[in-house]
Amino acid sequence: MVDNPTEPPRRRADARRNQQALLDAAAAAFIASGVDVPVREIATRAGVGVGTIYRHFPTRADLIVAVYRHQVEACAEAGPTLLATNTSPHAALGEWINLFADFLTTKHGLAEALQSDATTFETLHTYFLDRLVPTCEALLTAATAAGEIRPGTDPYEILRAVGNLCVGGSTPRYNPRRMVGLLIAGLRAK
C-alpha cells in the first residue's frame, strides 16, 4: 500500500498510547502542581522518558495546548456516551455537567498560562465553545424532550453559569460542586 502524500503519516499504536499517557499525566500534574510542574515529573507519571515528551511536544506551550484540547475532546465525547448509558437524560446531563466542572478546575490554570498569547487563547476558547456548546445542547434537548427539564434552557448560559460557579475553587465556606448540584436540580421541570 502506498501512502497518500497529502495525508499525514499514521503514528504507531505505541506512539498514540504514549501521547495519551502523556496528556493524562500532564493534566494530573497540572492539577496537582500547576502548569510549571517539572517535565521530569510528568514523564515519571506517564512512565516515559523526558525525550518522549519533547518528541511529542517540543515546548511547554505545545503541551499545555494539547492537554487543553484533549480535555475538551474528552468532555465533548462523554455527552453522547452518558446519554446512552444513563437512566434518564436529566441524570446524563447532571453527570456531564459534573465532568465539565472537573474540566474547569484544570482549564482555569491552563487558561491563565495561555493568556500571555492572546491569539492562542482566543483560538482555544473558540474551540472550547464549538465543541462543548453542541454537546450541552444535545443533553438539554434530550432532557427537555423527556419532560425532565424546563424548555428554553440555553446551553451557552448553562456553561457560563457552571463556569462562574467554579471560579475560585473550593474554600471552607464555598463548595462549587454543591452549587453546581443546585443548578442541575433547578433545571428540573416543575
N, C-alpha and C positions, 0 to 999 in steps of 0.2 A: 504494500500500500504506500502510495506517495503522499507526503504531507502537502497540504494546500498552503502555498506561501503567504496567502492573505490571512490565514488563521494563526493565532498564537500557538506555539507548541504546547502540547499537553504535558502537564507535570506528572511525574511518577506518583504513585499512590503514597509512598513513604514521604515524599516531599509535601504532599497535601496534608497528610497526618501531622507532620512536623509543624506546618503552618497553623493548623487548627490548635495543636497543643500550645504553640507559642501565643496565639491570640487569647486562648483561655487563661494561660498562666499570666500573661501581661495584664489582662483585665483584673484578675485576682490580686496581683501585685499592686496595681494602681489603686485598687480599693483599700488594701491594707497599708500601703506606704506612700501613696501619691505617685504622680507621673514621673517624678525624679528618681524613682527606685533604681538601684544599680542594675545594669543589663545582666550582670552575672547572676543576680538573684532571680531574674525572670528565666534565664537559661536553666538554672537549677530546678525551678518549679516545673519547667516544661520537660526536663530530662534530656536536654540537648546541650551542645556546646555553644559558647558565645558566638563563634563564627557562623553557626547556623542562623542565629538571629540576624546578623549583619547581611547574610546572603539573601534572606527574605526581605529585610527592612534595613536599608543602608543607613537611615538616620532615625533618631528617636521620634521625630515628627512623622515619619512614614509609619512607624509602629503605632503611634497614638491614633493616627487617621485610620489605620487598618482595624484597630480594636474598636473604635467608634462605629465603623461600618459593619463590622462583624456583629456587634451587639444590636445594631439597628435591624440587621437581617434576621437575627435570631428572634427578636421581638416580633417582627412582621410575620415571620413564618409560623410562629406559635399560634397566632389568631385562628387560622383555619383548623389547625390540629385540635385546639381547645374546643372549638365549636363542634367538631365531630365527635369528641370523646366525653364531653360533659353531659350531665343530666338535663341541663337547660341552657338556653342561650344566655340568661342572666348570670348563671354560675360561670359560664365560659368568659363572659365579659368581666366579671369580678376577678377571675383568676388572671386574665390578660392584663387588666389594669394594675394588679399587684406586680406582675412581671415588668410592666412598663415603669412602675415606681422603683423597682430594683434597678432597672437600667438607668434611671435618672440619677441614682446615687453615684454611679460611675460617670455618667455623662457630665455632671457638673464639674468634676475635676478635669475631665478631658476638655471640656469647653473652655475652661479658664486657661489651660495650657495652649489652646489653639487661637485664642483671641488676639495674640500678637500678630497673627497672619490673618487679617480680615477677610481676604479672598477665600482662603481655605475654610475658614469658619463659616462664612456665608454659604459656600457650596455645600458643606456638610449639613448645615441647618436646612437647606432646601431639600437635600437628600432625605433627611430625617422626616420632614413633613410629607414628602412624596411617597415614602414607604409606610409610614405609620398612620397617617390620617385615613387612607383607604381600609386598612386593617381594622381600625377602631370603628369606622363607618359600617363595615360588614357585620361586626359584632352587635352594634347598636341596631342595625336594621333587622337582624335575626331576633333580637330580644323584643323589639317593637312589634314585629310580625307575630310573635308568640304571645303578645299581650302582657309581657312581663315588665316593660318599662313604658314611660310616657312617650308618645310620639313627639318628634320635633327636636330631639336632643342632637346638638351639633357636635360632630367628632372633634373638630379643632378646639372648640370650647372645653370639651372634656379633657383633652390632652393638656391644654393650658392650665386648667383648674388643678389637675393632678400635679403638673409641674410646679405650680405655685405652692401647693400643699407640701411638696417635698423639699422646697428651698430651705436651706439651713440645717437639714438633718435632724436627728433626734437630740433632744436635751431632756433633762429630768422633768421639765414641765410641758414638753411638747413632743408628741409622738406622731410623725406624719402618717404612719401606717394606720393608726386609729382614725385619723381624719379622712384618709382615702377610703377606708371602710365605710365611714358615714356618708361619703359622697356616693359610693356604689349603692348603699342601701337607699339613699334618697332618690335614686333614679327609678325605683320601683313604681309601677302603676298603682294608683290608689284603688 
